[in-house]
Structures are given as structure tokens and as C-alpha cells.
Amino acid sequence: MDTFINENFILQTDIASRLYHGHAKNQPIIDYHCHLDPRQIYENRRFDNLGQLWLEGDHYKWRAMRANGIDEKFITGKNSSDWEKFEKWAKTVPYTMRNPLYHWTHLELKTCFGINKLLKPETAREIYDECSAKLQQTGYSARELMKKYNVVAVCTTDDPVDTLEYHIALKREKFSIKVLPTWRPDRAMAVENAAAFRTYVEKLSDISGVSISAYADLLQALKVRHDFFEAAGCKLSDHGLEEFYAEDYTGLEIENIFKKVFGGAALATDEIRKFKSAMLVEGAKMDWEKGWTQQFHYGALRNNNTRFFNAIGADTGFDSIGDWNTARHLSKFLDRLDSENKLAKTILYNLNPCDNAMLAVMAGNFQDGSIAGKIQFGAGWWFLDQKDGIENQLNTLSVMGLLSRFVGMLTDSRSFLSYPRHEYFRRILCNLLGNDLAHGLLPESELPFLGKMVEDISYNNANKFFNF
């Protein structure tokens, strides 16, 4: 038995331990951004084995396996068994030391299955069999895993044309955990591909009941669906952007651009940017009108490997950190909304760590005293969702803004086993504060306030901010 993941994992001081165990550990989880499949929650999916639960759709693990020389047939291949894929993952795990996957793997084994052994080739079969057997017992279905981790609310990621049937069904049956949709309208502004855009608009027309032949019709159809999402409990939007768009435009220009692309013609770069600028503004105003929180995840350079994209598609582990000059366009976008007093609560997530200080300072430009932490510098995302990335985000937010008003962590995951990422974050947070106290950078007399601050960042701030 290994004691690697012990009660003071990451916690380097006695004060850090007291903060975590006394204030963070038992706080409920609000996972306000994830990619869980609501159908699996509604149907209360039970997983056949640990390989199925752990490796389906997990491109973090897939990237590591490829880097370790594992053949693709054992990663995304259709003809390899769950055990064969798991065995290759177990072979990879020892080589992930200092990668967050090493910590996450053993946190998940410990917190979900009570397993303290390190995963490696020598222990693979034993761990696989033990966990797979437990998955067939009471307490390990999709819903039960959420309850095991004290989850009180999750927000999935949903397209305007989604039916939300499973969200509605879960709400109707009064499932104890809130499963809420999030408005993700990326495809409604994806005019780079005229044919794909036309197909999407036709789907939007069908489901909204709005005949779309002009830009105003497109906005009306989106408004119908936006209202539908609201009725289903939605309180957040989310946008996946390469960069921010804030071009000047006129209504006539956008109408003509829509007619052009809807008619099948390719757009020039400046037309694409103007259309996206207009759509971001109109969507943001819809969010403001309903009191939603808008989220922007920007900076991903996607589908870099053409050969693998053609073979196995998107979201398979070939995306990376992009590099764009963001500050001026972001400032102009936020200022355009603020000038009309229509800037909703906003969370900004960067993928390039070079933008940390810029983003934390930019958020401060648009705080207006109406809501504590109205503009949030969001949690470390994707490639920054690891110990160094989390620490850097927390440190930058601390010195450029108010850490005490931060709405905390999320999983951004498709897995029902990712909730220990909240524990990981909370341990890192408590360790930072504990080290400051140990070095005399914060007054120990204020430990009660710091304990409340930890509770707020872990749960209370998000609960109040989103008003679920």
C-alpha cells in the first residue's frame, strides 16, 4: 500500500492542513462548466469496467499515451478491448510523473474506489478487476458518482438546436442534483464554411419555428431558443473562441454578409470578423436581459494535425495553445456593452498563460460596484488546469484583483470521475494561503476570515453569483 495520496497531499504547512480539512474539504461542488452527456445522467449509466469509465473521450490521456509510443489502435481504435486500452494506459501512467494526469489518476482511485496502490503495469490487472467489480455495485452509477462527490449542480454545454429533453426530464422528476444547460452558440456564428452554416441555420429554423431568410430572422430564431433554454433552467452562456472580435459594422453590412453566406458564397476575412463581432454583441445582450452569466473560453488553436483530424475527427487530442493579440479587441467588446449598460456578469478564460496578467487587469476595468466580482478572471483552463497553472492563476488574480471574490473551480470534463479536480484545486488554494501565513505575509489573527474565504471560493461565491 502506498501513502502518496494522504490526508495532507499538497498541504505543506499545519495551517494549510487546517484550512483544507476545516473549511474546504466538505464544501459541496458546483460544477458550473462541464461536458457531461445529460442523457447518461438521466439514464443513470452504469459503466462496464474502469477502462470504459476512464478512457472514453478523454483526450488528455490519449495525448499522453501517444507521447508514450502507444499505437492508436489502443487509444481510439474500434477493435481493441477496454482491457487492452486500459493496460496501455497503465503502462503510460508511471511516465506521467509531474504531469497532472499522475495526480488525477491516483486521486480518483483513492477517492472513488478507496485504492491506495500506484497504477503501473504490475498493478494494472488487480486495480482493473477491483474497480470494475465495484462499478457493478450500488453507489457507482453516473448519478451515484455525482452524489458520492457531494455535487449539488452541474452545467452542461449545449447547442441552441439541442432539445434539452434530458435536462427537462431530470427537472420533472426532481433529481436531487441540478443538471442545467449552458447556451453554446458557436455554430450560429461559424460562417467560415458557408455550406455547413446553411445546414445549421436550417436546423435552427426547424426547431425554433422561425423561417430564416435574413439576419433579423436568425436573431429571432436564436431569441426563441434562448427563451427555451431559460425555461429549462439555463443561467449561463459559453463561447469557444480563437480570439475576440470587435470590428466596427453597420446593420446593413451584417444583413448583406448574412445573405451572401446563406446563399453559399465564401466570405472574405473582414466579413467573417464583422459577422462574428455582431453575433457576439447580440448574444451578450440576450444574456444581459436575462441576468445570465456569459463565459468566454478563448485561445485554443484546434485540429492541428490534419492527418488525424481526417481519420478520427475533432476533440481527440490535437488542439493546442494559440497566440493572438487579444487585449485591444477584448477591451473594445466589453466597452461596447458597458457603454450601453448591457454588460452581463462575465467569466474570461485564457488558454495562453502569457495572457494571465492582461486578463486579470482587464477584468478590473469593467467592475462597476453592482455585483461583487462581476467580471471574473476564470479558473485555469485545459492546458493550464494543473498545479503550476492553478497557482499562477490564483497568484495573478490575487495581486491584480480580489481572490476572495473568485467563483472557484470547475471540471471542464466529460468524465464522471473528474470531481477530484475540485479537491485538487482546493488543496492548492489552501496551501498557497497556508504558506503566506507561515511566512508572515498574512496575519494569523485573521485565520477565521481566511477560513471563510476558503469556503467562499470553494462554494459560496459560485452559489451566490450564479443564483442556481
N, C-alpha and C positions, 0 to 999 in steps of 0.2 A: 504493500500500500504506500502511495506517495502522498506527502502532505503539502504539495506545491500550491494547490488552491485551498488555503486555510482561512480561518476567520479574519486574519489581518493581511490577506493578499493585497498588495499595493500600498497598504496603510503603514507608513514608516515611523509614525510617532504615536504616543499614547493618546494625544489629543485628537489626532486623525481617527483613531480607532473609536474614541468616544463619540465623535461627530457622526461617524458612519453607523455604528451599532445603535446609538441612542436617538438618531434623528433621520437618517436616510434609509436604512435597511428596510423598514417596514412600511414605507410610504407606498400607496397604490401607484399603478402605472397608467398614465395616459399616453398612448402611442399615437400621436396626432399626425404622423405621416408614415404609411407603410404601403406595401404592395401585396398584402394578403388577398387571396381569392375569396370573396364573400360567399360564394357557393360552397366552398369547403367548410366554412364556418356554419352555414345553415344546415348542410347535410351532416355536420359533425364528423368529418372524415376521420377514419381510423387508418393509420399507416401500417403497412405490412411488415416493415422492417426499418432499421436505423438508416440503411443506405437510402431508402426511398425518402424518408423524412429529411435527411441531411443534405442530399446531393441533388435533388430535383431543382433545377433552375438556379442553383447557387453559383453564379459566375465568379464570385470571389474564390471559391475552392477550385473551380475549373481553371482559372488563371494560374493558380499555384501548381496544380497538377501538370499543366502544360510546361511550366517552367522547370518542373522536376523530371521532365522527359517521359511523361506518361502518354501513351498513344491515345489519340482522340476517340478510338472505339471504346475506351474505358472511361470516357468523360461524358460525351453526348451521344455515343453510339447506341443504336437501337438493338443490337444483337448481343450485348454484354449484360449479364445478370446484375441485380442490385448488389449481390455479394462481391462479384468481381470488381465492380466500380468502387465499393467500399474498401476492399482490400488495397486497391491502388491509392485511395485516399489515405488509408492508414500508413502506407509506405511513405507518403509525402509528408505527413504531419511532423515527424522529427526534423525535417528540413525547413519547417516554417518557423523555427525559433526566431524570436524578435519580430515576427510578423504578427499582427493582431489575431490572425487565424489560430495561432497556437494558444493564446489566452482564451479566445471564444470557445474553441473546441473543448477545452478542459473545464471551463466554467459551465458549459452546457451539460457535459457528462456529470459534473458534480451536482448542479442544482436540480436537474431534471431526473436523473437516474440514481443519484447517490453513489456514483462511481468515482473513486479517487485515483485509480490507476491511470498512468500515462498511456495515451494511444500511440502504438507503434506496431510494426509487423508482428512482434511476439505476443502482443495482447489483442490483436485485431479480432480473431475469431471469438475469443471469450467475451469481449465487450459487445461485439455484434450480436451474438446469441442472447446475452443477458438483456440488452436493451430491446432487442426485437421481441423477446418474450414479454417484457414489461409493457410494450406498446399494445399488446393484446388484452391487457388488464384494464380494469376500471381506473380512470384517472389520467389516461394518456391519449384520449381523442383530441381533436382540434379544439373543441370548446373547453375540455377539461384542462388542456395545457394552458390555455389563457387564464383560467381560474387559478391554476397552480401558481402562476406568477403574479397573482393579485392585479390583473389587468381590469380596469373599470371602463375604458373606452379605447376604441381604435378607429382611425380614419383611413379608409382605403383610397385608392387612386382610380378615378373613373372618368370615362369619356362622356361628353354630353349626349351621345346616342345610346349609352348604356341604359338598360331597362330598370336597373336598381331593384329587380324583383326580389333578390335575396335580402337586401337591406330592409325592404318593406316587410317581407315575411318575418324576419327576425324581430323587427319592431312590433309587428302584430302579435307575435307570440310572447312578447315581453321578456326576451332573453336578458338575463341579468347584466350582461356587458353591452354597452352601447357600441354598435357597429354602424358607423356613419360614412356616407360617401364624401368624396372630395372632388370638386369640379376641376377637370384637367382638359382644357380646350385646345391643346396643342395642334390637333389635326385640323381644327377650324381655321387656323392661320397658316397652315403649311402649303403655301402657294408655289413652292419651288417646283412641284410636279403637278402640271395642270390636269392631267388625266386622273391622278389619284385624288386631287382636290375636288374635281367634279363628282367623282364617285362618292366621296364623303358627304358633300353637300346634298346629294340626292338622298342619302341615308338620313341625314338630318331633317330634310324636308318631310320624308315619310313619317318619322317618329314624332315630329313636332306638329304635323298637320298644317304647316305653313308652306305654301307654294313659293319656291325661291327662284327668282329670275333677276334680282337686283340686290345690291349691297344692303339696302334697308330691309329687304326680306330676310337676308342672312342674319342680321342683328335681331330681327323679330323672332326668328326661329330659335336662336340662342337664348333669347329672353324667356321664351316659353319653357325651354328645357331648364334654364336657371331657376325658374319658379318651381318646376317639378323637383329639382334637387333640394330646394329649400323645404318643400313639403315632406321630403324623405329624411329630413334632419341634417342636411348639409350645412356646415358653418365655415368651411374653408375652400379656397381655390388653390390651385398649384399650377405652375408653368415650368416646363423644362425648356430652357433657352440656351443657345450657344452664347448669346450676348444680349444686351438690352438694345431696344430700338426706340428712337425718339426723333425721328425725322419730322420736318415740317410738311404739312399736307393740307389740301383742301378737300371738302366733301365731294366735289366734282371729280377730283383726281382719284379718290378711292372708289367712287362709283365706276369710273371708266376702267380702272385696274381690275375690279371685280368682273366686269363684263368681258374683258379681254381674257382673263384666266379661265373664267367659267365657259367661255367659248372654245377653249382648248389651246389657246396661244401661250407660248412661253413668255415669261415676264423678264424684263431687264432687272439688274441688281437693284437699282434705285427704286423701281416699282415694288419689288419684293419688300424692301426695307420700309417703304411708306405704308404698305398694306399691313405689315406686322405692327408698325407703330400705332396705326389707327385701332387695330384689334386689341392691342394691349390696353390702350386708353379706355375703349368702350367696355371691355371686360372688367377693368378696375372700377369703373363707375357702377356697374351692376353689383359688384361685391360691396362697395361702399353703401349703396342704397339698402342692402340687407343687413349691414353690420357684420359681414363675414370678415375673416382674416385672409389676406392674399399671401401666397408663398411663391417665391421665385428661386428655382434651382438653376443656376447658370454656370457655364464654363466647361461643359463636357464636349469633348471632340469625339464623336461617336463613329463606330463602324470603320475603324482604321484599316482593318485587314480585309481587303476586297475578296480574297480567295475564300476565307472562312465565312464572310458575310453571304457570299453566293451559295455556300454549301450548307450552312446551318442557321443563317438569319441573324437578326439583331438581338441585343441583350444576352450575348453569350460569352462576354469577357474580352471584348476587343475595343473597348472605349478607353479614353484617357483624358488627362488634364489638358484643357485648351489654354490659349494665351491670346486674350483680346484686350484692347484698351477700353475699359468699361466705365470709368468714373464719370466722364462728361455726359454720356448718354443716360446713365442711371440717374444722375442728378437732374437732368432735363425732364426725364419721365416722371420722377417723383414730384418735381416742382410744378409740372403742368397740372397734376392732380391736386396738389396742395393749394395752388393759386385759385382753384375753383372750390376749395374746401371740400374736396371729394377724395381725399387720400385715406383709404381704409387702413386698419391695422395690417402691418406688413412684416413678413419674415424674409430675410435675404440670406441665401446660402451660396457661398462661393466654393468652387472646386479647386481653384488655383490658390495655394497658400500665400502667394505674393499679394493677393487682394485683401488679406485679413485686416490690416490697419485701415486701408481705404474704406472698406465696408463698415467697419465699426464706427469710424468717424462720420461717414455718410449717414448712417442711421441717426446720429445725433443732430444732423441738420434739420430733420423733419419731426423731431419730438416737439409736441405743441402743448404739453401740460394737460391734455384732455384725458389721457389714459396712461397709466404708468407703463413704461416700456412699449409704447405704441409701435415704434419701429424697432424690430429685433434683428440683431446680428445672429443668424441661425447657427445651430449646432454643427460641429464638424461633420461633413457630408462625404460619403463614399470613400474616396482615397484618403480623406482626412479624418475618417471615423476610426481613429486608433489613438494610442496613448499620447504620442507626441502631438498629433493633430488636435486632439481634445484639449490638451494642456495649452497649446498655442492659442486656440480659440478662446478659452477661458481667460488666459492672461491678457490677450489683446482686448477682449471685452471689458475686463476689469479696469484697465488703465485708460481706455477711451470712452467708456460708458459706465453703466451700473450693472455689475454682475448680479446684484441682489434682485434685480427685476427680470432676470433671464427665465424664459419658459422651459428650459431644460432639454432633455434628450428625447430621441425617437429611434426607431429601428431601421426605417427605410428598407425593410426586408420583405421577402416573400415566404419566410420560414416561421413556423410556429415555435421554433426553438431559439429565436433571436432575442427574447426578452432579457436574458442576462446582459445584453449591451446596456440596459438601463443600470444594472448593478455596477458594471464596469465604469460607466460614466460617474456614478455616484461615489464610488471608491476614489476615483481620480480627483473629483471635486473636493472630497473631504481630506485627501492627502495634501492637496495644494494649500488649503486653509490651515491644516494642522502644521505644515512646515512653516507657514508665515507666523503662526503663533509661537512655534518653537524657536524661531529666530528673532522674536521680538518685533516683528513687523506689524502685528495686530495686538491689541490689548487683551490679555487673558481675562480681564474683568468683564469683557463683552462676549464671553463664551455663550451665555444664554441667547444673545441676539444672533450670533453666528449659527447656533443650533437651529433657531427659527429660520434663518436664511437658507440653510441646507434643506430644511423641509419645504420651503417655498420653491426653491429651484427644482427640487425633486418632483413636486406635485402641485402645491398650492397655486403657484403662479400660472401654470397652464390651465388649471381648473377654473380660475377666475378669468383669465384672458380669453379663453375660447367660449366660456359660458355654455358648456355642453348640457 
